[in-house]
Amino acid sequence: MNYRNDKYGEPISILGYGCMRFSRKGPSIDYDKAEREVLRAFELGVNYYDTAYLYPGSEEIVGKIFENNGIRDKVKIATKLPQYLIRSSKGIQKTFDEELKRLRTDYIDYYLMHMLTDLAEWEKLKSLGIEDWIRDRKADGSIRNIGFSYHGDSDMFIKLLDAYDWDFAQIQYNYMDEHSQAGRKGLDAAYDRGIPIVIMEPLRGGKLVKLPKDAAKLLKQDSHGFTAAELGLRWLWDQPAVTCVLSGMNSMEMVEENCRIASDVRVGDFGPEEFSLVDNIRSIIKSREKVGCTGCRYCMPCPKGVDIPGNFHYYNMMYTDSRFEGMWKFVQNMGLRAEPGFANQCVACGRCEAHCPQNINIIEELKRADRALRPAPLKPVIGLAGKFVTRKRKKK
């Protein structure tokens, strides 16, 4: 197993165990199966285990496995504060105490503010005294490192990086999302600031494992012999700014394969042939997209606040991944922002089109994207959800 250091020089396995997707037996997690897979990963050198308050049953299973096998002091636990549910300073400590109990421990190695999408969410937490609370928890040793997980665009991610002295952060990043969400721009910004980055959705929830037939054929013909998962993971680990990559492993085969790759890979292994292979597969996937937006952001900022690349990204995802996936990610990552950036805010001024290197008819494509992402029956629901979240923030 290869390791890269956190902010304070502690080694983290470059492969982290994502504990959201444990196999289930009926409504409950299959403890015996999860234990075998977690212990095998541990034997092969994985020391970073990521869970969250809202992953059903996950914290309890993780705590039980580590306690029953006497390895708590040999692993690093990452879990998350559901900041979107917190309404008071007492709520912060109450939730944290519950997590410690579930995890059967008295300290958390890596504690995250879960799913920040907007600076306003951090400001709300600050108004509840989160900075003093973090200082106290670090002082008593119950939290070792503090960070946040992020869904949103690169500019907001950088603002959040600079809003606090973070120890680490977690972002969605893969070769299809290189220039969306926090993206490479956000990854590089964190690296420049000395903030380690943990990667989630490295294979887009399995979408980069189940490739289109022509992409799968291209991969099979390639002399490297990579599996689809291996190609995606190696692309990530070739980048020194990537500290740890999470994988939601729920089979022994996944554990064995991912640990094999994580033990073999080195920064700089990717050369022209490997990058060309990724580019060709990406092109095949992107050929299914509706809009040829590269996420370069030359069209931004929009004077009316439209997130042009964001709208096109989720519009395209409806066709490269699935209709549900694209719409759900759109609502989750854009609809709940304090400033959502919907396409219907466009006033057709044309500034964006004058700067687009791809010569996209942005005004017309935004109309199509909005109709697809916010169909008439869902517009009121998305609007109410956004107003509800924003109102809760402003109360504090």
Phi and psi in degrees as a GROMACS rama.xvg file:
@    title "Ramachandran Plot"
@    xaxis  label "Phi"
@    yaxis  label "Psi"
@TYPE xy
-90.4177  152.543  ASN-2
-132.892  148.925  TYR-3
-130.028  152.271  ARG-4
-86.1572  148.186  ASN-5
-80.7014  -170.17  ASP-6
-61.9188  -26.612  LYS-7
-109.114  16.7433  TYR-8
86.9486  5.12879  GLY-9
-79.8249  132.951  GLU-10
-73.4276  132.363  PRO-11
-117.709  133.488  ILE-12
-62.9403  138.325  SER-13
-68.7429  -17.2741  ILE-14
-104.478  121.078  LEU-15
-107.053  152.034  GLY-16
-93.4613  112.198  TYR-17
-82.9029  115.856  GLY-18
-97.4868  24.6373  CYS-19
-87.2825  -24.4626  MET-20
-112.024  32.9474  ARG-21
-55.8805  145.157  PHE-22
-65.0061  149.659  SER-23
-117.141  149.269  ARG-24
-118.237  98.0972  LYS-25
70.6449  -138.88  GLY-26
-80.0368  -11.3168  PRO-27
-106.28  156.156  SER-28
-67.0152  138.512  ILE-29
-76.9871  95.2382  ASP-30
-59.4239  -48.4105  TYR-31
-59.6854  -43.7388  ASP-32
-66.9801  -45.1268  LYS-33
-60.9335  -41.6233  ALA-34
-62.1172  -44.6837  GLU-35
-61.3724  -41.9586  ARG-36
-71.5844  -41.4794  GLU-37
-64.5772  -43.302  VAL-38
-66.9241  -35.4427  LEU-39
-66.4148  -41.6109  ARG-40
-60.8647  -42.0254  ALA-41
-61.0234  -44.2841  PHE-42
-60.3167  -32.9457  GLU-43
-89.3373  4.57562  LEU-44
108.445  0.271596  GLY-45
-72.0533  126.206  VAL-46
-122.501  2.13569  ASN-47
-116.848  122.236  TYR-48
-128.065  119.493  TYR-49
-107.847  125.486  ASP-50
-137.863  -170.824  THR-51
-161.622  158.158  ALA-52
-55.9952  -37.7602  TYR-53
-97.0148  6.18553  LEU-54
-81.3841  110.251  TYR-55
-54.3286  114.547  PRO-56
77.7892  -5.59859  GLY-57
-68.2009  -48.5999  SER-58
-59.935  -41.6348  GLU-59
-61.9721  -42.4947  GLU-60
-67.2944  -44.3576  ILE-61
-58.6302  -48.2637  VAL-62
-61.3062  -41.7038  GLY-63
-65.3867  -43.3054  LYS-64
-61.6658  -46.9623  ILE-65
-67.9664  -40.1762  PHE-66
-67.8354  -47.0539  GLU-67
-62.5889  -26.5459  ASN-68
-107.106  5.66292  ASN-69
62.4228  37.0007  GLY-70
-121.157  13.6936  ILE-71
-54.6835  -40.7956  ARG-72
-78.7519  -1.73108  ASP-73
-107.15  1.16353  LYS-74
-128.111  166.482  VAL-75
-117.584  121.973  LYS-76
-99.7108  130.993  ILE-77
-115.197  127.673  ALA-78
-142.028  179.882  THR-79
-137.61  142.867  LYS-80
-84.0892  122.44  LEU-81
-74.4093  77.0609  PRO-82
-57.6601  -27.0802  GLN-83
-71.0377  -11.9381  TYR-84
-102.538  -8.91184  LEU-85
-82.3033  128.64  ILE-86
-121.384  -7.06193  ARG-87
-154.855  164.4  SER-88
-64.7008  -34.807  SER-89
-64.7526  -32.7385  LYS-90
-64.5425  -32.3424  GLY-91
-61.9581  -53.1514  ILE-92
-67.3575  -38.128  GLN-93
-61.4664  -44.3919  LYS-94
-65.6469  -42.923  THR-95
-62.3988  -43.6423  PHE-96
-60.9455  -39.1655  ASP-97
-64.5289  -38.2696  GLU-98
-67.5723  -41.651  GLU-99
-59.3213  -41.3407  LEU-100
-64.6964  -46.1219  LYS-101
-59.856  -42.37  ARG-102
-83.893  -3.96255  LEU-103
55.7392  47.7361  ARG-104
-145.794  168.262  THR-105
-115.289  10.8376  ASP-106
-156.067  153.189  TYR-107
-116.166  129.152  ILE-108
-71.9377  -43.3158  ASP-109
-135.462  110.03  TYR-110
-111.865  128.358  TYR-111
-115.862  146.941  LEU-112
-78.4431  117.702  MET-113
-78.7358  126.071  HIS-114
56.6237  56.5864  MET-115
-73.0222  136.751  LEU-116
-125.539  -6.53895  THR-117
-155.986  145.128  ASP-118
-60.126  -29.0656  LEU-119
-61.0327  -32.4588  ALA-120
-67.247  -39.0762  GLU-121
-68.1857  -38.9988  TRP-122
-63.1506  -37.7263  GLU-123
-60.6971  -45.7969  LYS-124
-63.3669  -37.3683  LEU-125
-61.8712  -38.5848  LYS-126
-66.5336  -20.1787  SER-127
-92.087  2.27996  LEU-128
88.4721  24.6137  GLY-129
-63.0358  -34.0948  ILE-130
-66.1802  -43.7738  GLU-131
-64.8828  -38.2375  ASP-132
-64.142  -43.4242  TRP-133
-62.2233  -43.842  ILE-134
-59.5115  -42.5097  ARG-135
-68.0419  -39.8849  ASP-136
-70.1041  -34.1821  ARG-137
-69.6071  -37.6374  LYS-138
-65.4492  -38.0133  ALA-139
-88.9073  0.378137  ASP-140
83.4821  4.28134  GLY-141
-80.8003  -13.5948  SER-142
-131.211  129.976  ILE-143
-95.3318  -40.0412  ARG-144
-138.755  142.952  ASN-145
-120.452  138.665  ILE-146
-154.683  -164.099  GLY-147
-151.008  150.399  PHE-148
-101.386  148.304  SER-149
-133.332  138.923  TYR-150
-134.837  118.822  HIS-151
159.569  -167.875  GLY-152
-91.0861  171.768  ASP-153
-67.1978  -37.953  SER-154
-63.8773  -43.5511  ASP-155
-68.0979  -34.8411  MET-156
-60.1505  -43.5505  PHE-157
-66.3235  -37.3255  ILE-158
-61.8382  -40.7641  LYS-159
-67.8125  -38.1662  LEU-160
-55.5206  -38.3085  LEU-161
-89.5515  -1.48549  ASP-162
-85.1359  -11.7197  ALA-163
-161.342  162.913  TYR-164
-86.3119  74.8643  ASP-165
-72.7313  149.775  TRP-166
-91.694  -24.2662  ASP-167
-168.664  171.467  PHE-168
-149.228  162.787  ALA-169
-130.612  129.337  GLN-170
-134.517  157.798  ILE-171
-81.3878  130.016  GLN-172
-161.115  132.173  TYR-173
-163.673  178.175  ASN-174
-70.9553  -13.4585  TYR-175
-90.2214  -21.7666  MET-176
-107.194  27.7317  ASP-177
-61.5218  -32.0747  GLU-178
-124.034  26.9683  HIS-179
-128.664  169.017  SER-180
51.5954  -139.428  GLN-181
-64.1487  -39.9652  ALA-182
63.5304  -174.635  GLY-183
-62.3843  -33.7716  ARG-184
-60.2457  -44.4984  LYS-185
-69.602  -40.2208  GLY-186
-59.1308  -47.2658  LEU-187
-65.9855  -36.5649  ASP-188
-63.2304  -41.2481  ALA-189
-64.9155  -42.548  ALA-190
-61.4043  -42.6443  TYR-191
-62.3054  -29.2375  ASP-192
-92.0399  1.13372  ARG-193
74.0371  26.201  GLY-194
-102.809  113.424  ILE-195
-62.6387  147.452  PRO-196
-120.745  130.134  ILE-197
-102.085  135.619  VAL-198
-102.021  129.3  ILE-199
-111.26  162.089  MET-200
51.7623  48.58  GLU-201
-66.6044  -22.8353  PRO-202
-120.42  23.9713  LEU-203
52.9015  49.9456  ARG-204
63.2386  29.8567  GLY-205
94.8786  -8.39648  GLY-206
-64.5653  -28.2921  LYS-207
-89.4713  4.61017  LEU-208
-95.707  -41.2793  VAL-209
-93.7522  79.5952  LYS-210
-77.8092  156.24  LEU-211
-55.8557  154.11  PRO-212
-56.3975  -42.8505  LYS-213
-69.2887  -31.7095  ASP-214
-72.7895  -40.9623  ALA-215
-62.7769  -38.1212  ALA-216
-64.9761  -41.8614  LYS-217
-60.8071  -43.0072  LEU-218
-65.1941  -41.6749  LEU-219
-64.4173  -34.4991  LYS-220
-77.6389  -16.1069  GLN-221
-70.6035  143.271  ASP-222
-73.3106  -15.4736  SER-223
-69.2957  -27.5901  HIS-224
74.7365  20.8941  GLY-225
-71.129  144.308  PHE-226
-79.0698  167.258  THR-227
-61.2034  -40.7447  ALA-228
-64.4911  -42.3112  ALA-229
-62.6946  -40.6154  GLU-230
-60.5026  -46.0605  LEU-231
-64.1567  -41.0425  GLY-232
-70.071  -42.3902  LEU-233
-64.0177  -36.5919  ARG-234
-59.6017  -40.7366  TRP-235
-69.4045  -49.4975  LEU-236
-70.6577  -12.2149  TRP-237
-71.3172  -12.9932  ASP-238
-100.158  116.757  GLN-239
-62.793  -19.8418  PRO-240
-72.8896  -14.7689  ALA-241
-87.2994  116.777  VAL-242
-87.3811  -47.6229  THR-243
-146.022  139.692  CYS-244
-115.332  122.264  VAL-245
-84.4857  138.853  LEU-246
-131.81  127.107  SER-247
-80.2927  72.0686  GLY-248
-75.6514  127.25  MET-249
-137.72  29.078  ASN-250
-151.873  153.423  SER-251
-65.1938  -32.0585  MET-252
-63.7814  -41.1041  GLU-253
-64.7357  -42.4642  MET-254
-59.6691  -48.4122  VAL-255
-64.0627  -46.1018  GLU-256
-65.769  -47.4499  GLU-257
-65.2402  -38.2359  ASN-258
-68.7162  -35.8371  CYS-259
-60.8303  -47.105  ARG-260
-64.3863  -44.1249  ILE-261
-67.0011  -18.8795  ALA-262
-89.0988  -17.6695  SER-263
-104.435  -27.2188  ASP-264
-74.1205  149.437  VAL-265
-139.232  147.28  ARG-266
-61.6405  132.056  VAL-267
96.6652  -3.88904  GLY-268
-65.1748  -32.4349  ASP-269
-73.2936  125.422  PHE-270
-119.311  -167.958  GLY-271
-54.9064  -39.1566  PRO-272
-65.7238  -43.7687  GLU-273
-66.8911  -43.7495  GLU-274
-64.5552  -36.6855  PHE-275
-64.1192  -39.9286  SER-276
-62.0764  -45.7548  LEU-277
-62.2028  -44.3542  VAL-278
-59.6135  -41.4894  ASP-279
-67.962  -40.7382  ASN-280
-68.4349  -41.7966  ILE-281
-59.4592  -41.1789  ARG-282
-63.3818  -38.2862  SER-283
-64.5508  -44.736  ILE-284
-64.1768  -43.606  ILE-285
-69.9495  -20.5853  LYS-286
-63.53  -16.9363  SER-287
-86.8332  -5.61107  ARG-288
-72.927  158.57  GLU-289
-87.0932  -31.4348  LYS-290
-128.461  133.455  VAL-291
-83.0557  46.6602  GLY-292
-81.6236  129.178  CYS-293
-94.2889  -3.09363  THR-294
74.9485  21.5442  GLY-295
-69.8021  -23.8132  CYS-296
69.8522  19.7822  ARG-297
-63.8365  -22.3977  TYR-298
-77.9614  -9.05429  CYS-299
-103.485  156.323  MET-300
-82.9669  149.734  PRO-301
-82.1093  132.349  CYS-302
-62.9254  -18.8321  PRO-303
-105.422  7.87264  LYS-304
82.7484  11.4393  GLY-305
-70.5131  129.196  VAL-306
-85.9948  87.6795  ASP-307
-64.2173  -52.5278  ILE-308
-63.0103  -33.6826  PRO-309
-64.2935  -46.1573  GLY-310
-60.3566  -43.2857  ASN-311
-68.948  -35.5189  PHE-312
-60.5023  -48.5158  HIS-313
-76.2759  -28.87  TYR-314
-62.1807  -46.9904  TYR-315
-64.1469  -37.7895  ASN-316
-60.9288  -28.477  MET-317
-61.1903  -22.9977  MET-318
-109.461  -25.6916  TYR-319
-87.2408  -29.2233  THR-320
-109.646  -81.6328  ASP-321
-162.96  157.849  SER-322
-58.6196  -45.4522  ARG-323
-63.092  -45.3565  PHE-324
-58.9519  -46.5979  GLU-325
-62.4761  -43.3804  GLY-326
-69.4659  -40.5115  MET-327
-64.5881  -45.3789  TRP-328
-64.8796  -35.9963  LYS-329
-60.9544  -49.0777  PHE-330
-63.2505  -44.7315  VAL-331
-65.4381  -42.5591  GLN-332
-98.0742  -19.0535  ASN-333
-120.081  -40.4832  MET-334
-67.5022  -21.0174  GLY-335
-102.219  8.25404  LEU-336
-74.3525  156.535  ARG-337
-63.9603  -34.7417  ALA-338
-121.995  88.9756  GLU-339
-66.18  -29.5985  PRO-340
74.1634  34.3743  GLY-341
-65.1636  153.118  PHE-342
-65.7611  -25.3809  ALA-343
-73.1954  -2.77446  ASN-344
-80.1117  -11.2859  GLN-345
-63.2776  134.783  CYS-346
-112.421  13.8672  VAL-347
59.3039  40.3113  ALA-348
-73.1063  -25.8283  CYS-349
87.6222  -0.592692  GLY-350
-59.2954  -40.6382  ARG-351
-63.2548  -42.4125  CYS-352
-65.4115  -29.9087  GLU-353
-68.6639  -20.6529  ALA-354
-109.573  -1.77405  HIS-355
-77.804  116.181  CYS-356
-65.9063  -22.8649  PRO-357
-89.8335  -0.428727  GLN-358
54.2389  41.4464  ASN-359
-77.3677  138.914  ILE-360
-78.3606  77.0731  ASN-361
-60.5547  -43.1756  ILE-362
-59.1326  -47.7524  ILE-363
-71.1257  -39.0247  GLU-364
-67.3585  -32.608  GLU-365
-63.9887  -36.815  LEU-366
-63.3441  -43.5952  LYS-367
-65.5146  -42.096  ARG-368
-61.8306  -42.3579  ALA-369
-65.0851  -39.3424  ASP-370
-64.5867  -35.8248  ARG-371
-77.1111  -42.4054  ALA-372
-80.4142  -29.8185  LEU-373
-127.998  67.5436  ARG-374
-58.8227  153.342  PRO-375
-47.8204  -44.8438  ALA-376
-64.342  -24.7006  PRO-377
-95.6033  -15.5284  LEU-378
-54.9502  -47.2969  LYS-379
-62.9808  -36.9117  PRO-380
-65.503  -47.4999  VAL-381
-62.9683  -42.1277  ILE-382
-62.6635  -44.412  GLY-383
-65.6183  -39.3665  LEU-384
-62.9213  -43.6152  ALA-385
-63.8651  -42.9563  GLY-386
-64.8297  -38.8127  LYS-387
-61.8172  -47.5286  PHE-388
-64.6147  -43.8144  VAL-389
-63.2423  -41.479  THR-390
-63.3946  -39.124  ARG-391
-63.3492  -37.2451  LYS-392
-66.1576  -46.0393  ARG-393
-66.8435  -27.0339  LYS-394
-57.4982  -32.3939  LYS-395
